[in-house]
Every structure is written in C-alpha cells, then in structure tokens.
C-alpha cells in the first residue's frame, strides 16, 4: 500500500525513470475518456495529469475562471514539473480541460499534441461508429509520431494489460463491500491514483502482490459508510478527514475513481471498435450524461451494493459539468431518502467547514437513519 502512495507522491520521478529505462515517450492526458490502450500499444506511457497544490502566480492572468484542477495542471507544466512529458492529448470534454490544453500548447508549442473527438452523447445511434473512426485517425497519428506501426498483437497486449488492471482494482473495490472492510477509502484511493500514472503492467505486478496481503489483514471496525460523488479528485485528503471522524468512503462515483475501471474492453476482431465500445459504455461522466440520464441510477446501484449510510458530494468550485448534473443526483438521493452533504472544494480542501458538515451528517445518520433500518423507512 505504502508503495503505491509513495509512487504517487513521486510520480514525476517514476515517469522520468520509466523513460530512461525504456526509451519510450510519455503522453499526458486529462480525462477518463482517453483510450489509453492505443497509446500503450504504441509503446507510449500514458500519464494522467493531476492537480497538486503549488504556489501559482500565472493562471489568474491566463485562465481566469477555470476550475482549480485545470489551473493547477497548467501551473505544474509552467513550473517545470511535467518537463518529461513529450506530448499532450485533449479529448472532447469540459471547456476548462480544453482551456488547460490550449493554454499549455500556447506556452509549450514544442509538445506533440492531439485533439480526440469523443461523442458527447455516448448512447446515440452513430456514436460507436464515430468513435471508431476517431480511434483509427488517432492510431495513424501515434504511428507517425513514434515511427512504429501498431499491430493487432500490440493492441491485444494493451487490451489485456488494461483489462487486468481494471479487474485487479475491482477486487480492491469488492473488499470494501464487507461490513468490516480490510481496506479504508483513503488507502484504496491512493492505489487508484497511483495506477493512473504508472505503466499498467508494473501496476498489475504490484497489485497481484498486494491483494492477498490485504485479504489476510485484520478488518477495520464497522464505520459510517459513505459514497463519494463529485468532481475528480487528486489526493485522498477528504477520505482521511472522513476517517478521522469515524466514517469511511466505501465506494465512489468519481471520474478517476470507480468510473475509471468499472467496465472492460470485450475483445473482438475489430480491436478499435472493441476499445471504442468500452469507452462509450463506461459509466457516464457528468458531462456526457445527456438525454436519458444513467448516472443517478448508477449512483443508486453502487449505494445499494456497497451498503452506504449516506452520500458526500464534493464539487470543485467552477465545475460546470457537476454543477449542472447536481440537481439530478440530489433528486435521486431525496427520492430514495439517502442523507447527503454537498460542499465545494477550491484550491485546497476547506478543512474546518468540511469537517463540521461531515460531522453533522455522521451525527444525523448514526442514531438510526442508516442502511440497517432501510433508507426508505
Ligand atoms: S469536470 Fe469539473 S473539475 Fe474536472 S476539469 Fe472540468 S470543470 Fe474542472
């Protein structure tokens, strides 16, 4: 466990060492709809660009109004932390992500860059075909960039490595379903985040060693169980705060949490279609949950499967996808009588006010309105 949290903490050193060892290129990406398998098949290390709080005296001028997450992504490029990244890819996603991509490319024009269109309505009639043709275009561009043809065998290997990673991480999520889980939410989140900046084959080896050890662990006491919903995260500070108050996040519905690994690529002869279908069928992000909304019911299913007592919605300030999606999530939680607390994060976690809100929620659910009595009673 510690290996994963240390690796995440030292993620820039990890990527630099990987480059030295393999001679490969590193490609930065922002969003979970980026089909990493394609880059991995080309011998590239896809690295998720994630925020971390650093002093910032530039983004107010260049990216005023962006959410903090995206401002910090650019800030880290500007401060030189991502100087090992060879290229950057943006996908059809929220406007702040695009702005972070655009600003970074204006300031660092020598980076290789690519914009991948991913349909905004994943369930639409033509989306799978559009996605497949976009993947074919991107495959060609990656081949041009690396000077290496991507074969079917390369794609099969990448699909297998990524599917294995998803399966192993799902095993960690399953351990959190127990009444007395052997792993806390903060520990699980640090593993999840580390896996998003690592070579997945290396992550898989570490997970295969870790999981049997976790299964033999002494379980934690039963705590108030939470589902965490909202904008993507970049550390486990919130989970740690909740644990300090006697709670535990047993499941999340976050872009870089469960939504990152919840479904696999189902292998088929047309590898690009198989990859495209996986991304179009993944749990919808708030931005792509259009027309017939799937997200609220998915959140409810997770809440039931993981037997949560209450929900915490942590929205990043200025995050419009989660701002506009919130009404549908609130409506569902109210209908199903699941208690919840909503708050906004800014550059850092507003520690004291968050603590007070969560403490109040824990005090409210403890006396009886819990999963043990049934939410609807
Ligand atoms: S989805 Fe929200 S938190 Fe994420 S980059 Fe977009 S606005 Fe920021």
Boltz pocket constraint, residues with backbone or C-beta under 6 A from the ligand:
constraints:
  - pocket:
      binder: B
      contacts: [[A, 67], [A, 68], [A, 69], [A, 70], [A, 94], [A, 95], [A, 96], [A, 97], [A, 231], [A, 232], [A, 316], [A, 318], [A, 319], [A, 320], [A, 321], [A, 322]]
      max_distance: 6.0
